[in-house]
Amino acid sequence: MVGINKLEDLRLQQFDTMIPKLSPNQAEFLLRFHRDLQRVRIDTDLCSGDAIKCIQRCSNETVAIKILTIPQEQKHNGIPSTILNHVSILKGLNHPNIVRLFQILATEEDVYLVFDHVNLNLERYITNPMISIATFETSILSQALSGLAYLHSHNILHTDINPFNVLIEYHPDESPVVKLCGIRAPKTSLHAHPSYTAPELLMGSTNYSTAADIWSMGCIFARIIKRQPLFNDIDKLRVLAEIFCLFGTPTEQTWPGVSSICNFIQAFNPPIQPKDLAEEFPSLEPAGLDLLSKMLCLCPNGRISAYEALDHPYLRLHPRPNGRIFLHRPCLRH
């Protein structure tokens, strides 16, 4: 870990990529309360640059800080309502499978969100050759779904579920603990990670619901089982083509209303027929295939809810994650 003990050390940024890229004001503010600043990757529309991993001087605990920069034209009006509303939502979350926001600091220029630091994300967890994931496949999925069911029970959509936003608290010889992070503010980009984005969003639909998160979680499920992405492209149209090649071309019969949000469905003539998921996932037992197919249903109205998924036979066969699971109620559509 690279430490910054004085502001002059900022000159080293151009030589050492592990030192955070902070403005002098940001560095001066953070160093009042923290030490050993280190940059870590995050994915969120609201943050300026990367998150900062550091150690609190008062508690000696490792934390992750995200910086929300107030737009220049709004600095004279205080903190914008969009940031206040988003921070209020994050601060109100209280679930063992949601990363905890426990402190908020602010200046005239920035808002600093202080989160618990979690040492891995799902992408690093899966790709680490020193870690065996097989024993914990269903536990990881159950915990992630538990956090998602909690969000949905509070009418909160995540809208950016991907392996970088599924954090894993990992310690050898202990069961991994999953924590969701990266909850996006309303009206921010809805397909930052096209490979994990629901087809209705890739088509440009503005009438979406909790079902969009279920699709993304289904892609996480597939990522855990296959050890590689189910769809793998950064272009949303090419991802749509990959989706149709696997699940078939949607029609008005299989997805009522699809022609109103996608005007090129007719270009697939003759229509593509769906493939057998059992061939794509030969190691997955029938109950797992059933759950996966219900999460990755092309028609949003046909997808299983997070609460229903937790009660699916595939996950009932395995111990439930610790923590509160709230009864599902429909989430407001955006």
Secondary structure, 3 states (H helix, E strand, C coil): CCCCCCHHHHHHHHCCCCCCCCCHHHHHHHHHHEEEEEEECCCCCCCCCCEEEEEECCCCCEEEEEEEECCHHHHHHCCCHHHHHHHHHHHHCCCCCECCEEEEEECCCEEEEEEECCCEEHHHHHHCCCCCCHHHHHHHHHHHHHHHHHHHHCCCCCCCCCCCCEEEECCCCCCCEEEECCCCCCCCCCCCCHHHCCHHHHCCCCCCCHHHHHHHHHHHHHHHHHCCCCCCCCCHHHHHHHHHHHHCCCCCCCCCCHHHHCCCHHHCCCCCCCCCHHHHCCCCCHHHHHHHHHHCCCCHHHCCCHHHHHCCHHHHCCCCCCCCCCCCCCCCCC
